[in-house]
Amino acid sequence: MITPMVKYTFLLLKSEQETFLTKLGELGVVDVTTSMWQPNEQQQRMLSTMSEYDSTLLKLKNIKIVNKNDDIFNDAAEPYDTAEKAVQACSELSALCDKLQGEINKEEREREELEVWGDFDAKLIEKLKEEGVDVRFFCVPNKMFDSEWEKTLPLVKVAQKEDKTYFVTVGCNVDCEEAVQLKMPEGSAADKERLIAELKSRLTEAKKGLARAVASSALIEEARKELKMELSHSKVVSTAGSVVDGAVTMIEGWVPKPRRASVDEAFESSDVIVFSSEPTLEDNPPILLKNNKFARLCEMISALYSMPGYRELDLTPFFAPFFVLFVGVCFGDLGYAIVTFIGALVAYFVMRKNDFARQVGALVMWCSFAAMIMGFLTGTFFGLDLRTFKIFDGFPFLGQMDMFTFALAVGIIQIVYAMFVNVYARIKYMGFKYAVSPLGWALAIVASVAAYLLPDLGVPFGFDSPVYMALMALFVVMNIFFSSPGKNIFVNFGSGLWGLYNNVTGLLGDVLSYIRLFALGLSSGIIAGVFNDLAVSMSGDVPVLKYVIMLIILLIGHGINLFMSAISSFVHPLRLTFVEFYKNAGFEGGGRPYEPYDVKKK
């Protein structure tokens, strides 16, 4: 749910502005309105510096990951004195490291090319050339090299590598079209080795400086935090309104209704004049979500799309059970679910200081628990069919057609549920007349489903029933003639008819989208079974080696399948939530998160 907000307006003397903002920052509950803020030159520099801090922190994190096995980065490097020095060092030294590494790679390739010529003095060859002695370097395919050349020509065979022969001639050429004259080497392999050693030494020194920058990550984060508070303070000051010829400052903000008492008490006996009021239709209050423990886990999911508007329902508690169920259906394997549950459980207790990691771990545990139930009901355990085990004889496992029907049924249920959520939201925030049209459409679907199912139960309510036809006529009238409340009948009829057409054509596509639940759950088990068959058929007959190969194939195969299943089990329920459910629930979004002014000035 969305926490109700109270609008506050503060009037104070301009001379008391800094004292007031200090007190406001200590309270840390007022979201100050800065909607008209246009950054000045100083604030633009702050934003630019914060962006530089962010990019540097990301770069340092990647550097630490890439060099995790490098002893230079594993040692306790001494951080820089200031964040500015660390940022500058990161920028300069990372570029230098990339440049030196590129040069090292280039020199190593050239060294490999020179190794065939051995250790020689390039200056001596240049001196011979100046004296008129023409020394040429050749390579030729091995089968084209004529051993008679060594007897009849001033030629020296230097090396034979792979499929080529390398040789040197003095003052002559060879009569062979396949022989390729090479450019005279500018140095020997030994020269390149000395240059590579020098470059590596410089690279090591640069990495030591870069390691100090990595060790300064906490310093940069603290500097960014302080700069953010300074920017927040500057933003509030620059957007504060002025009245009475600039002598009085006016500041507006929003406070969650449960926290308004602290604000009232703080300024009760001060010289600040305080006005409070309920938000109007023209206001855009910030959004603070308040949900139970289970729904709170899915707030990170809803945040991927958009915050709800202030006069909208927070759909998180409404879609949370469906999302967890959908992940369980898509995962579709009991064994995989047990693995992810154990992994999430370990992460939950190991990362006690990371609230976000614990939240992710808790959500994964819920999803894994749902996957365990669905995996058991479908009889799949690491690709094995539980129906083949005698212990489960007689258990009513769900077949493929059962899962297909289940996917369609749960799709219809969620769509209709979303429609009734939309009806409830319209009644709550807009009035009953705005809910008549979606209510008629939702009831028409419910009546049609009932007309399909009830005759099999002996209830005389089918598609040819007069009661059904009368109800459908009523629901169609509700849907068409109340589509645009407040407008004339012709506008209502036209827009309602167009809306009915869109609803009818879109409903089939929405329902069919839920088939992906069945398809993904089925494919996960089938692919797991394929890896099991491959492990058995490709393991050979050697007694001990057979089981080693089988284990390797199983670990690699099931690891790949588990990874792919985890991705698809997250992405596709996300798509069903944000497209089918959000659309039918009438979600618009566009709200901004509640960000209280919380600046502790030193």
PATIPA-723649 format. One line per 5 residues: number of its first residue (from 1); for each residue x, y, z of C-alpha. Coordinates in steps of 0.05 Angstrom, whole numbers, plus 32768, in hexadecimal, padded with zeros to 4 digits. Layout:
! residues N
NUM> X:Y:Z | ...
//
This chain:
! residues 602
1> 8000:8000:8000 | 8014:8049:7FF7 | 8020:8071:8037 | 7FF5:80AF:803B | 801B:80F1:8037
6> 8010:8135:8057 | 8026:8175:8034 | 804E:81A5:805F | 805E:81EE:8050 | 8092:8211:807A
11> 809A:825D:807E | 80D8:8279:80A0 | 8107:82B4:809E | 813D:82B2:806A | 8172:82BA:80A0
16> 8159:827B:80C3 | 815B:8250:8084 | 819C:8229:8094 | 8186:821C:80DC | 8143:8203:80C3
21> 8161:81D5:808E | 8192:81B8:80C2 | 8157:81A7:80EF | 8130:818C:80B3 | 816A:8160:80A0
26> 8170:8145:80E6 | 8126:8131:80E5 | 8130:810C:80A3 | 80E6:8102:8094 | 80D4:813D:8066
31> 80D7:8132:801A | 80E5:8179:8004 | 80C4:818E:7FC3 | 80F8:81A0:7F8E | 80CF:8194:7F4F
36> 80E3:81D8:7F31 | 812D:81CC:7F3C | 815D:81E1:7F04 | 81A6:81D2:7F16 | 81D4:820D:7F15
41> 821D:820A:7F01 | 8235:81F4:7F46 | 8200:81BF:7F4B | 8210:81A6:7F06 | 8258:819C:7F1C
46> 823E:8175:7F58 | 8215:8149:7F2B | 8250:813F:7EFD | 827D:812C:7F38 | 8249:80FB:7F53
51> 8244:80DB:7F0E | 8290:80D6:7F0D | 828F:80B6:7F52 | 825A:8084:7F3A | 8281:8070:7EFC
56> 82C2:806B:7F24 | 82A2:803E:7F58 | 8286:8011:7F21 | 82CA:800F:7EFF | 82EE:7FFF:7F41
61> 82BC:7FC7:7F4F | 82CA:7FA8:7F0A | 8315:7FB0:7F14 | 8310:7F8B:7F56 | 82E9:7F53:7F36
66> 8317:7F4C:7EFA | 8356:7F4D:7F26 | 833C:7F24:7F60 | 8375:7EF1:7F56 | 83AB:7F27:7F51
71> 83D6:7F2B:7F91 | 83DC:7F76:7F87 | 8391:7F7F:7F91 | 838D:7F4C:7FC8 | 83BE:7F70:7FF4
76> 83A6:7FA7:8023 | 83B7:7FE4:7FF9 | 83B9:8028:801A | 837E:8054:8004 | 8389:809A:7FE8
81> 8382:80D7:8014 | 8345:80F2:7FF0 | 830E:80D9:7FC3 | 8324:810A:7F8C | 836A:80EB:7F8A
86> 834C:80A5:7F88 | 831D:80B8:7F4E | 8356:80D9:7F27 | 8384:809D:7F34 | 834E:806D:7F1D
91> 8344:8094:7EDC | 838D:809D:7ECC | 83A9:805A:7EE4 | 8371:802F:7EC6 | 837E:8050:7E82
96> 83C9:8046:7E8C | 83C0:7FFD:7E9F | 8396:7FF1:7E60 | 83CA:8013:7E35 | 8405:7FED:7E54
101> 83E0:7FAA:7E4F | 83D2:7FB8:7E06 | 841B:7FC8:7DFA | 8430:7F89:7E1F | 8402:7F5E:7DF4
106> 841D:7F7F:7DB4 | 8466:7F74:7DC9 | 8458:7F2C:7DDD | 843B:7F1E:7D98 | 8478:7F3E:7D77
111> 84A6:7F16:7DA6 | 8486:7ED5:7D8F | 8492:7EEA:7D47 | 84DB:7EFA:7D56 | 84E9:7EBA:7D7C
116> 84F3:7E94:7D3B | 852F:7EC1:7D29 | 8552:7EB5:7D6A | 857E:7EE8:7D8E | 85A0:7F18:7D5D
121> 85B9:7F5F:7D5B | 858B:7F8A:7D30 | 85BF:7FC2:7D31 | 85F3:7F94:7D12 | 85C3:7F83:7CD9
126> 85B6:7FCD:7CCD | 8601:7FD9:7CCB | 8609:7FA1:7C97 | 85D2:7FC0:7C6E | 85F7:8003:7C6F
131> 8635:7FDE:7C56 | 860D:7FC2:7C1C | 8600:7F7D:7C38 | 85B8:7F6C:7C2A | 859B:7F3E:7C60
136> 8555:7F24:7C52 | 8524:7EFE:7C7D | 84F6:7EC9:7C5E | 84C2:7E96:7C71 | 84A9:7E5D:7C45
141> 847C:7E20:7C4E | 84A4:7DE4:7C66 | 8495:7DBB:7C28 | 84AE:7DF3:7BFB | 84F1:7DFC:7C1D
146> 8529:7DE0:7BF1 | 8564:7DC4:7C19 | 8591:7DD3:7BDC | 858A:7E1D:7BEB | 85B7:7E15:7C28
151> 85ED:7DF7:7BFB | 85EA:7E27:7BC0 | 85D4:7E69:7BE0 | 85ED:7E94:7C19 | 85B1:7E7F:7C41
156> 85A8:7E6B:7C8A | 856D:7E43:7CA1 | 855A:7E62:7CE4 | 851C:7E3D:7CFE | 84E4:7E0E:7CEA
161> 84A3:7E1D:7D0F | 8460:7DFB:7D03 | 8458:7DF8:7CB7 | 848B:7E2E:7CA4 | 84D6:7E33:7C9D
166> 84FA:7E74:7CAD | 853D:7E86:7C8C | 856C:7EC0:7C7E | 8591:7ED0:7C3E | 85CC:7EFE:7C33
171> 85CE:7F25:7BF3 | 85A1:7EF6:7BCB | 855A:7EE1:7BBF | 8539:7E9C:7BB8 | 8516:7E82:7B7B
176> 84D5:7E6E:7B9D | 8491:7E91:7B96 | 847A:7E74:7BD8 | 84B3:7E95:7BFF | 849C:7ED5:7C21
181> 84CE:7F0B:7C32 | 84C1:7F26:7C77 | 84D0:7F6A:7C93 | 8512:7F6D:7CB7 | 8505:7F67:7D02
186> 8512:7FA7:7D29 | 852E:7F80:7D63 | 8537:7F3B:7D80 | 850B:7F13:7DAE | 853A:7F24:7DE7
191> 8530:7F6E:7DDA | 84E4:7F64:7DDC | 84EA:7F3C:7E1C | 850F:7F76:7E3E | 84DA:7FA7:7E25
196> 84A2:7F7A:7E3E | 84C2:7F75:7E82 | 84C7:7FC1:7E86 | 847D:7FC9:7E72 | 8468:7F95:7EA5
201> 848E:7FB9:7EDB | 846A:7FFA:7EC9 | 8428:7FD4:7EC8 | 8434:7FB9:7F0E | 8442:7FFF:7F28
206> 8402:8018:7F07 | 83DA:7FDF:7F25 | 83F5:7FF0:7F6A | 83D9:8036:7F63 | 8398:8019:7F48
211> 8394:7FEA:7F84 | 8397:8027:7FB1 | 835C:8043:7F8A | 8335:8002:7F94 | 8345:8007:7FDF
216> 8328:804E:7FDD | 82E3:8037:7FC7 | 82C5:8043:800C | 82E4:8089:800D | 82C4:8098:7FC9
221> 8281:807E:7FE0 | 8284:80AA:801E | 8297:80E7:7FF4 | 825D:80D9:7FC5 | 822E:80D4:8000
226> 8245:8117:801B | 8240:8137:7FD6 | 81FA:811C:7FCE | 81E6:813B:8011 | 8206:817D:7FFC
231> 81E1:817B:7FB9 | 81A0:816B:7FDD | 81AA:81A6:800B | 81BC:81D4:7FD0 | 8180:81BC:7FA9
236> 8151:81CC:7FE3 | 8170:8211:7FED | 816C:8222:7FA2 | 8123:820D:7F9C | 810A:822C:7FDC
241> 80D5:8261:7FCD | 80DC:82A9:7FE3 | 80A5:82D8:7FFA | 80A2:831D:801A | 80D8:8338:7FEC
246> 8106:82FE:7FFB | 8105:8307:8046 | 80DD:82C7:8051 | 80EC:8282:8036 | 80B5:8250:8025
251> 80C5:8205:8022 | 8094:81CF:8010 | 809A:8185:801E | 8077:8143:802B | 8075:811A:806A
256> 8058:80D4:8073 | 8019:80DB:809D | 8033:80AA:80D3 | 8070:80D6:80DC | 8050:811B:80DD
261> 8051:811E:812A | 809D:8124:812A | 809A:8160:80FB | 8062:8182:8123 | 8089:817A:8164
266> 80CB:8192:8145 | 80AF:81D5:812F | 8078:81DE:8163 | 809F:8213:818B | 80CA:8230:8154
271> 80C3:8270:812B | 80B3:8246:80ED | 806B:824C:80D5 | 8052:8206:80C1 | 8015:81F6:8096
276> 7FFF:81AE:8088 | 7FC9:8194:8059 | 7FB1:8157:8034 | 7FCA:814F:7FEC | 7F9E:816A:7FB5
281> 7F92:814D:7F70 | 7FC6:817C:7F53 | 7FFC:8165:7F83 | 802E:812D:7F75 | 8042:8111:7FB9
286> 807D:80E1:7FBE | 8070:8097:7FC5 | 8082:806F:8004 | 806D:8026:8001 | 8057:8000:803F
291> 804A:7FB6:8037 | 804C:7F77:8061 | 808C:7F4D:8064 | 807A:7F21:802A | 8063:7F57:7FFA
296> 809F:7F82:800D | 80CC:7F4E:7FEE | 80AD:7F5C:7FAA | 80B5:7FA8:7FAF | 80F7:7FA0:7F8A
301> 80D0:7F7F:7F52 | 809D:7FB8:7F4C | 80D6:7FEB:7F4F | 80F1:7FCE:7F0E | 80B4:7FEA:7EEA
306> 809B:802A:7F0B | 8084:8046:7F4D | 8037:804C:7F51 | 8017:8090:7F4F | 7FFE:80AD:7F91
311> 7FB6:80A1:7F7E | 7FC2:805A:7F67 | 7FC5:8017:7F8A | 8008:7FF9:7F99 | 8002:7FB9:7F72
316> 803C:7F97:7F96 | 8012:7F70:7FC9 | 7FE1:7F5D:7F91 | 8013:7F3E:7F61 | 8045:7F22:7F94
321> 8024:7EDE:7F9F | 801A:7ED5:7F54 | 8063:7EE7:7F45 | 807D:7EB4:7F77 | 804E:7E7F:7F5B
326> 8062:7E8E:7F13 | 80AC:7E87:7F24 | 809D:7E44:7F44 | 8076:7E2C:7F07 | 80AD:7E42:7ED6
331> 80E5:7E23:7EFF | 80BF:7DE1:7EFF | 80F3:7DB3:7F1E | 80F6:7D9C:7F67 | 8141:7D91:7F66
336> 8152:7DD5:7F4A | 8123:7DF6:7F7B | 8147:7DD4:7FB6 | 818A:7DED:7F9C | 8173:7E35:7F95
341> 8150:7E33:7FD9 | 818F:7E1C:7FFC | 81B9:7E50:7FD7 | 8188:7E88:7FEA | 8185:7E70:8032
346> 81D1:7E72:8038 | 81D4:7EB7:8018 | 819D:7ED0:8046 | 81C5:7EBF:8085 | 820B:7ECE:806A
351> 81FB:7F14:8050 | 81DC:7F2E:8090 | 81F7:7F74:8086 | 81DA:7F7C:8040 | 8190:7F89:8044
356> 8185:7F85:7FF9 | 81A9:7F42:7FF4 | 817F:7F27:802D | 813F:7F40:800B | 8154:7F1D:7FCA
361> 8165:7EDE:7FF1 | 8121:7EDD:8013 | 80FC:7EE7:7FD1 | 8124:7EAF:7FB0 | 8113:7E81:7FEA
366> 80C9:7E8F:7FE1 | 80CE:7E83:7F96 | 80F7:7E44:7FA2 | 80C3:7E2A:7FD2 | 808D:7E35:7F9D
371> 80BA:7E12:7F6B | 80C2:7DD7:7F9B | 8077:7DCE:7F9F | 806C:7DD4:7F53 | 80A8:7DA7:7F45
376> 808D:7D71:7F73 | 8046:7D77:7F56 | 8062:7D6E:7F10 | 8090:7D36:7F27 | 80D2:7D52:7F0F
381> 8113:7D4C:7F38 | 8153:7D5F:7F12 | 8131:7D45:7ED3 | 811D:7D03:7EF3 | 80D4:7CEF:7EF0
386> 80BB:7CE2:7F36 | 8082:7CB8:7F19 | 80B4:7C80:7F0C | 80C3:7C78:7F57 | 8097:7C46:7F7C
391> 8093:7C73:7FB9 | 8068:7CA3:7F91 | 8039:7C6F:7F73 | 7FF2:7C8A:7F72 | 8006:7CD3:7F7E
396> 7FDD:7D01:7F51 | 8016:7D24:7F2D | 8003:7D5B:7EFB | 800C:7D49:7EB2 | 801C:7D76:7E78
401> 7FD3:7D85:7E67 | 7FC6:7D93:7EB0 | 7FFD:7DC7:7EB1 | 7FE5:7DE4:7E70 | 7F9F:7DEC:7E8D
406> 7FBC:7E07:7ECE | 7FE4:7E3D:7EA8 | 7FA7:7E55:7E83 | 7F7B:7E53:7EC1 | 7FAC:7E7A:7EEC
411> 7FB2:7EAC:7EB3 | 7F68:7EB8:7EB1 | 7F66:7EBE:7EFD | 7F9D:7EF1:7F00 | 7F7F:7F1B:7EC7
416> 7F3A:7F1C:7EE7 | 7F5A:7F2A:7F2A | 7F80:7F65:7F0B | 7F3F:7F7F:7EEF | 7F1D:7F7F:7F33
421> 7F5A:7FA1:7F50 | 7F50:7FD7:7F1B | 7F07:7FDC:7F2E | 7F18:7FE4:7F78 | 7F4D:8019:7F68
426> 7F1C:8041:7F3E | 7EE6:803F:7F73 | 7F18:8054:7FA8 | 7F3A:808E:7F83 | 7F09:80A3:7F4C
431> 7EC3:808E:7F5F | 7E94:8054:7F4E | 7E7E:806E:7F0A | 7EC6:8069:7EF0 | 7EC7:801F:7F05
436> 7E86:800A:7EE2 | 7EA7:7FFC:7E9E | 7EE1:7FD0:7EB7 | 7EB1:7FAF:7EE8 | 7E83:7F9B:7EAF
441> 7EBD:7F7E:7E88 | 7ED7:7F57:7EC4 | 7E92:7F3B:7ED5 | 7E88:7F27:7E8C | 7EC7:7EFC:7E8F
446> 7EB2:7EDD:7ED1 | 7E6D:7ECE:7EB5 | 7E8B:7EAE:7E76 | 7EB9:7E82:7E9F | 7E7F:7E6D:7ECB
451> 7E55:7E5D:7E8D | 7E8D:7E30:7E75 | 7E97:7E0B:7EB6 | 7E54:7E07:7EDA | 7E2E:7DDB:7EA7
456> 7E5F:7DA3:7EB6 | 7E4C:7DA9:7F00 | 7E02:7DA4:7EF1 | 7DF3:7DEE:7EF7 | 7DC5:7E07:7EBF
461> 7DEF:7E44:7EAE | 7E0F:7E3E:7E69 | 7E1C:7E6A:7E2E | 7DD5:7E5F:7E15 | 7DB6:7E6F:7E58
466> 7D87:7EAC:7E59 | 7DA6:7EC2:7E9B | 7DEB:7EC2:7E7C | 7DD4:7EE8:7E3F | 7DB0:7F1C:7E6A
471> 7DEE:7F25:7E96 | 7E1B:7F2C:7E5A | 7DEE:7F61:7E3C | 7DF1:7F87:7E7E | 7E3C:7F81:7E83
476> 7E46:7F98:7E3B | 7E1B:7FD5:7E49 | 7E44:7FE4:7E87 | 7E84:7FDD:7E5F | 7E70:8007:7E24
481> 7E45:803F:7E40 | 7E70:804E:7E7E | 7EB3:804E:7E5C | 7EBB:809A:7E61 | 7E92:80B4:7E9B
486> 7E7E:80FD:7E95 | 7E7D:80FE:7E48 | 7E41:80FA:7E1B | 7E21:80B8:7E07 | 7E3E:80B6:7DC1
491> 7E86:80BF:7DDA | 7E79:8089:7E0E | 7E5D:805A:7DDA | 7E96:8064:7DA9 | 7ECF:805F:7DDB
496> 7EAC:8026:7DFF | 7EA3:7FFE:7DBF | 7EEC:8009:7DAD | 7F01:7FF6:7DF3 | 7ED6:7FB7:7DF0
501> 7EF7:7FA3:7DAF | 7F3D:7FAD:7DCD | 7F2A:7F86:7E0B | 7F0E:7F4B:7DE5 | 7F49:7F46:7DB5
506> 7F7C:7F52:7DEB | 7F5F:7F20:7E1D | 7F71:7EE4:7DF2 | 7FB9:7EFC:7DEB | 7FBE:7F0A:7E35
511> 7FA5:7EC5:7E49 | 7FD1:7EA2:7E16 | 800E:7EC6:7E32 | 8008:7E9A:7E70 | 8017:7E5C:7E47
516> 8060:7E6F:7E50 | 8059:7E57:7E98 | 8049:7E11:7E7F | 807E:7E12:7E48 | 80B7:7E29:7E75
521> 80A7:7DF8:7EAD | 80A3:7DBF:7E7A | 80E3:7DD2:7E56 | 810B:7DD6:7E96 | 80FB:7D8D:7EA8
526> 8105:7D74:7E61 | 814A:7D94:7E5A | 815E:7D78:7E9E | 8149:7D33:7E86 | 8172:7D3C:7E46
531> 81B1:7D4A:7E6E | 81A3:7D0C:7E98 | 819F:7CE2:7E59 | 81DF:7D02:7E3D | 8204:7CF3:7E7E
536> 81F1:7CA9:7E7A | 81FD:7CA0:7E2F | 823F:7CC6:7E2B | 8261:7CAD:7E6A | 8280:7C6F:7E4A
541> 828C:7C2B:7E6B | 82CC:7C36:7E93 | 82B7:7C25:7EDC | 82D3:7C62:7F02 | 82DA:7C93:7EC9
546> 8292:7C87:7EB5 | 8276:7CA6:7EF4 | 82A8:7CE0:7EF1 | 8292:7CF2:7EAA | 8249:7CE9:7EBD
551> 8251:7D18:7EF9 | 8274:7D4D:7ECE | 823D:7D4B:7E99 | 8207:7D4F:7ECE | 8227:7D8A:7EF2
556> 8233:7DB2:7EB3 | 81F0:7DA1:7E93 | 81C5:7DAC:7ED0 | 81ED:7DEB:7EE1 | 81DE:7E09:7E9C
561> 8195:7DF4:7EA1 | 818E:7E10:7EE7 | 81AC:7E52:7ED2 | 817F:7E59:7E94 | 8142:7E43:7EBC
566> 8150:7E76:7EF1 | 8154:7EAE:7EBE | 8115:7E9A:7E99 | 80F0:7E8E:7EDA | 80FE:7ED6:7EED
571> 80F4:7EF9:7EAA | 80B3:7EDA:7E94 | 808C:7EE3:7ED5 | 80A6:7F2B:7ED4 | 8089:7F33:7E8F
576> 8045:7F16:7EA3 | 8044:7F46:7EDF | 8057:7F86:7EBA | 802F:7F79:7E7B | 7FF1:7F4F:7E89
581> 7FE5:7F5E:7ED2 | 7FF8:7FA8:7ED3 | 7FD1:7FB6:7E93 | 7F91:7F96:7EAB | 7F98:7FB6:7EF0
586> 7F9A:7FFB:7ECF | 7FDF:800C:7EE9 | 7FFC:804F:7ED2 | 8037:805B:7F01 | 8064:8098:7EFD
591> 806B:80A4:7F48 | 80AB:80BD:7F67 | 80CA:809B:7FA3 | 80C8:80BB:7FE8 | 810E:80D9:7FF5
596> 810F:8100:8037 | 813F:813A:8040 | 8172:8118:806D | 81B0:8144:806E | 81DC:8141:80AC
601> 8209:817E:80A5 | 824E:817B:80C6
//
